[in-house]
């Protein structure tokens, strides 16, 4: 195969605070679409928005693809109710709550009316939601029935490296992995998914993903909606790639196949031509949004151009509830928002290609019917206390995201095996500031295991608004950079390592992953 340079992104800001040119243009385009069409549209372009290339045919790796005319935009129509993932019940004994999961194969309709081979936890596609409580001890009995090695990573959780679910702890078909740990995280939205070397994209796109809700006893948690499935609603988005027979693609060869379509799923239901419905029986409703896509970017907004009240980023509550026009999530990222519903509202998802090819378009995904008659109290004026780091004495590092043909690298090394990947070594209690430099013109989604980080700068600009929250996954645009600061607390190990990597899953599998060893000082 010839070397491929993926379509690059232009400099811009992640959509949770001040935005760059690219996102402003996307937002203005979206608003224009809403003004012209009223309710928004469903659309998929064959090349999935090839980074703005306005060509009738695009040659990639020696192959020519012709744009397909799908007959124009499709009007949205409410059809079917939102599926709420089951809440996994744990069993408590001797102060330990045990959850049982099985990673298994199955079938599901990723394209409407077409059966796809899929994977899921305890079911055919996706997995149940787990609730953890800060201070509790949890034990997870996870059985592998996939026919291949797997791991389960607790994305965003602050747990010991041996329990983190990285590639060092991959376990074979027929085996059961049983990590146990104390929940040290405060209230936040996490998720779980595979993380074995070279197979993460394949297993995740076929459906191995589920949400984790961490609860605590803070005043903010007590004041916010928390009745799962009633006024606390998970929204798991997946922008995938399939052929017309329903075969789900996960690598470069697959994504460069002919006759692809790029379905958008919400909680496992295809919403390409359907707007799901949800009846809000409480006036104030909380939504937890996860972008479980392998590579595409998901932006959430209202079809009426109203604001969303964002209350949390990846790693927990903001200092205060913040009105935002939209919430932009790169692959792997999460956010929480609330809406006080006096009138019906339609939520839209704007899909932007993150990789060589992918989804593109604006979708009416959820029609929320306001039926609550209660009058909620005012939101707390303060949700969280976030002390900004003084990084003047922090240890500085540069992490370079690079490319050599189709191979992706971190600091010049391709992490396709544990021995080949670059390793960052630090000590317990260390405070560090990293410059994450994107030396490619590709989109990247930088994820750090173990501890949350603060944004110090994004493409040379100071963070503002919700960018002042805590993160574990953040966008690094082509040619751009972010500075992040973190403190390594609680856990040290001289054998097991955490990972740092691009959360575009194909890039991870292509080598853009390094290891992080935290040892005793």
N, C-alpha and C positions, 0 to 999 in steps of 0.2 A: 504494500500500500504506500502511496506517496505521502510525504509529510503534509499535514493539514494545519493550516492556521485558522483557528476558529474565528468567527466574526467577533470583533472586539466591541467593547462598550466605551462610551465617551465619559469624560470626567463628570461626576455628579455626586449628590449626597443621598444617603439612605433616607427613605421617606418618613422617618419618625420625627425629624426636626426641620432645620433649614434644608432646602432641596437644591440640587444642581440643575443645570440646564436640561439634562435628559428627562428627569422626573417632572420638572415643570412643564416641559413640552407634552409628556404623556398625560399629565393632569388636564392641561388645557384642551388636548385632543379629546380626552374623555368627557370633559364638561361640554365641549361642542357637540359631541355625539349625543349626550343626554338632552341637550337643548333641542336638537333636531328631531330626536326620535322619542322623546318623552320618557319612556320606561327603560331605555338602554337596549342593548342588543346582545345576541349570542353570535359569535363568529369564530371560525378557525381558518387560518390561511395555511395552505399546503406546506410552505416553507416556514411557517410559524414565526414570521417576523424576523427574517434573517438579518438582524442588526441594521435594519433600515435599507437594505439593498433593494432598489427598485428595478429589478431585472425580471424579464419574462422567463428566462432560464438561467440557472446558476450552475456552474461546473464545480464540483467538489470531488477531489481525489480521482479525477479523470472521468467522473460520471455526470451526465447532464440531467437535471430534473426540470420538468415543465410545471408551471403553476397551474393548479386546477381551478376552474370556475365552479364554485359551489352554489351559484344562483343568488348571490348577494347575501345580505344580513338576514338573520332569522329572528322574528319577533318572539319575545318571551311569553310563556304561558304557564301559570301555576299548575302543577301536575304532581301530586304526591306530597306527603308530609316528610319533614326532615327526620331521618333516622338518628336516634340518639344511641351511641354505643353503650352496650351493657356496662353496668358498674360491677366490677369483679369483687365478690365478697371474700374477705379473708377470714381465717379462723384464728382466734386468739387463745394462746395457752402459755402460761408462765411468762407473761408480759411480752411475748413475741407474736406478731401477727404474720401468718403464713399465707402467701398467695401462690396459686398453682396455675402454671401456664404450659401450654404445649404448642410448639411451633410446628405447623402441619401444612400439607398441601390440600388444594381443593379447586373448585371452579366458581366463577362469578361472572356477572355481566359488567365488564368495564366499558364496552360499547353496547348501547341499548340493543337487545335482541341477539347479541353475539356472545357465545360462551368462551371465556378465557381461562387458561390454567393459572391458578393463583396460589397464594400462600397467606396464612393468617395465624393468629394466636388464639387457640381455643375455638376457632371457626375458620371458614373458608377464606375470608378476606378481612384485613385489618385485625384489630384486637380489642378487648374490653378496656375500659378505663379503670385505673387503680387510684385509690385515695390513700395517701400516706399522711401521717400526722407528725409534726415536729416533736422530737423527743421519744417517739416510739421506736421499737426495734422491729424490723421486718425481715422475713425470710422468704425467698422466692424459690420454689421448686419448678425449674424450667426444663421440660423434656423436649429433646430434639427428635422430631419425626419427619424431617425434610428429605432424608436420603443424602445429605451433604453436611459438612461441618457448618456450624453457625456460632454466633455469640449473641448476647443481648446487652446492649449498651443503654444505660439510664442517662439519657442526654440532658445535661445541665445539672445533674445531681452531684452533690459534694459528698463523695463516698471514698473509701480506701481504693487504691489503685487495683488491688486484687479483685475487688468487687465491681469495678467500673464497667466491665464487659468489653474491654478492648481485645485486639486480636491475640494477645498472649494467652487468653483463657478460652479460645475456641474449643468447642466440644463436639464430638462426633454424633452421627445419627444413632438413635437408640439410647444415648446417654442423658443423664439429668444433671444440670448445673444448679447448685444451691447456694447462691450468695446470701449473706446476712449482714446487716449493718444497722446502726442507729441513724434515724433520719435527723440530720443536722440542718437541713434547709428550712428557711422560713417559707411562708405562703408563696406559691408560684405555680406556674404551669410547666411541666417537664414532659418528655415523651420517651418511649423506648423503641428500639429498632436494632437490626443486626449490625455487626461491626467486624466481621472476619476479613482477612486480607483478600482482596481481589473479587469478593462476592457480595459486597455490601449493596451495590446498586442493583444487582440482579435480584437479591432477596427482598430488598425494601420496595422496589417498584412493583413486585408481585403481591405486595400487601402486608408485609411484616412491619407493622407500625401500630402504636397505641399511645394514648395520652395518660399522663400521670398528674394528678392534682395533689399538691401538698397543702395541707391546712395547718394553721397555727391558732394560738389564742390571743392574737393581737387585737387591739381596738378596731383597726381597719377591717380585719377579717370579720369581726362581729357585726360591723355596720354594712357589709356588702352582701349581695345575694349569694346564697350558697346551697340552695336546694337543687341538687343535680337533676337535670332533665326538666326542671320546672322554670327556675329563674337563673340557673347557672348552666350554660349551654356550650358544649364543645363543638368547634367547627374545624374539621380536619380536611384540608385541601390537598389534592394530588393532581398535578398536571403531568400526564403520562404520555407515552408514545406507543401506538400499536399499529399493526397492519390491519387490513380490513377483515381479516379472519380472526382478529382478536388476540393475536400473539403480541405480548407486551415486550417492548424493546428496552434494553438497558445499557448497551455499549455503543461504541462509535459505529461499528459495522451495522448494527440494528437501526440506529438513528439515521444512517445514510441509505437505508433501503428505499425502494420505490413504494408508492401507494400507501404512504403513512397517513394516519390521522392522529390528532393530539387531544384526546379527551380530557375534560376537567371533571374531577369527582369531588363531591362534598359528602363527608362521612360515608364514603363508599358508593354513593349514587351518582351516576352520570348526569351532569347538569348542562351539557352542551345545548340542548333544546328544551330544557325544563327548568322552571323556577320552583324550587321546593317551598313548602309553606310551614310556618310555625305560628301557633297561637300563643301569645304571651299572656298568661293568666295573672301575672304580676306586672305592675306598672313599670318597675325598674327591673331590667333583665341584664344579666352579665353574660358576655360571650368570650370564650377562650379560643383564640385562633392559632392554629398550627399549620405552617407550610411544610407538609411532608412530601413535597415534590422532590424528585431527584436533582433538578437543576433550575426550573423556571421560577420566576419571581411572581409573587401574588400581592396585589395591592387591594385592600378592602376599603370601600367607600359606600356612601348612600346614593341612591339614584336621584334623590331630590336635592342633592348638593348640600344637605345638612351636615352637621358635625357629629363626630363620634367622641365620646368621653373616655379617653384612654386612661387606664388605672395601673397598668403594669407592662413591663417589657419582659424579655426572656427570664430574667432572674429576680422577678418580684415587683412589689409595688413601687410606683413612682412616689416622689415626695408629696404630690398632690394630683388630684384628678385634673386632666388637661384636655381641653377641646382641640381636636385635630380634624382636618379635612379628610385625611385618609391615613391608612396604616400600611406601610410597605414592608413586606417580609421576604427576605431571601430564603433560599432553601435551608430548612432546619430551624428557622426562627419562629418565635411565638410572641403573642401580645394579648392583652386583655382589655376589653372596653365595656362600658355599660351604656344603655340607652333608657331614658325615661320616656315611656311610650304613651302619648296621648292620642296619636294618630298612627295609622298603619305606615310601615316603612319597608322599603325593599333594599336589601344589601346587594351590592355588586362586587364582583371580583374582576380586577383588571390583570390579565396574564401577560407577562413579558418574557420573551425567550431569554433563558439564562445561558444556554449551551450552544452547540453548533447548530442545532435546530430545536424547535419546541413550540409551545403554545403561544398564541397571540390573540388578544381581543378582550372585549368587555362583556361580562355576563351578568344578567340578573340571576342571582343564585338562591336568594332566600327572601320570600315575602313574609314579613312579620306582621301578624294581625294583633292590634292592640285591644285587649279585652279586660285588662286589669281595672279594678275599681278602687284599689287602695291608694293611699297618698303616702309615698315613702318619705322618710326624714331626709333632710339635706345631707348630701355626702359630707363626710368629715373634711374639715379644712386641711388636715394633714393626714396622709396615708402612711408615710414612712420617713425616717430620718436617714439621709444619705450624706455622709461626710465625704467631701471631695478630697482626694489624695493630694498631698503636697509631694510632688515627685522629684523635688530637687536632690534628694539623697538616694533615689531609687537606682538600682542596677539597670543599666540600659543594654538592650539587645536589638539587633535588626534581624527580622525574619523575612527572607526574600522568597516570594512565590514566583517560580520560573517555569520555563517550557523548553523542551528540546524535541522538535517535531511533535509527535503525539504523546510524548512522555512528559508528565508534569512533575515538578520538583519543588522541594523546600530547601533553601540554602544549598542548592546545587545537587542534592541527592534525591533520587526517586525512591520513595518508600514503598516499594512493592514487596519487600520482605523485611522482617524485623532487623536483620543484620545490615541491610542496605540503607535504611532510612537514617537521616540525620537525627542526632539526639541532643536535646537541651537538658543540661544538668543544673539543678538548683537545690537549695536547702530549705528545710522547714523554717518558716518565719521570714524568708526572703521577700522583699518588696521590690518589684521590678516594673520597668516601663519598656514596652516593646514597640518598635516601629515595624508594622507589617507592610512591606513594600511589594507592590504588584509590578513586576518587571515585564509582564505580558500585557497584551491588549484585550485580554479575556476577562469575563466576569468571574469573581471568586467570592466565596462565602466563608469567612474565617471562623472556625469553631475551636475553642479551647476547652479541654476536659479539666475536671477537678475544681477549679475556682472561678467565680465570676470576675468580670473586668469592667473597668470604667473607660469610657472613651475620653482621651485627652485631646485628640484632634482628628478631624476627618478631612483628608485632602488639604491639609494646611489650615483649616478653619476650626475655631473653637466650637465645641458642641453646645447645643442649646435645646431648650424645651425637653422633650422626652428623651433626647439623646443623653441627658444627664442621669438616666437610670442605669441599672446594672444589666450587663449582657453576657452571653457566652457565644453568640453567633452574630456576625456583622458583615456587611457588604464591603468589598474592596473592589472598586471599579478598575477597568483596564487602565494601566499607567498611573493609578492612584495609590494612596497609602492611608493607613490609619495608625494612630498611636493609642495604645491601650495600657492600662496600669492595673496591677493585681498584687495580692499578697497570698503567699502559700501557707495555708494553715492546716492544723489537725493531723494530716496524714503524711507519713514518710515510709519509703520502702526501697530496699536496695536490689530488688529483683523485678518487681512489677512496675510497669510504666503507664502513664497516661498518654494520650495522643493530642496533637494539634494538627489541624488539617483543613483543607477546603471541603465545605459541605455540599458542593456540587458533587454528587456521589460518583459520577464518572471520573472527575478529576482526582478524587480520593483513590479510586481503584487504579488510576493511571499513574499514581505515584506521589500526589501532592499531600503527603502525610509525613510527619516527624513524630518522634517519641519525646516524652517529658519525664525525666527521672527526678523525683523529689526525695532527697535523703535527709537523715538527721544532720543538723549543723555540727 
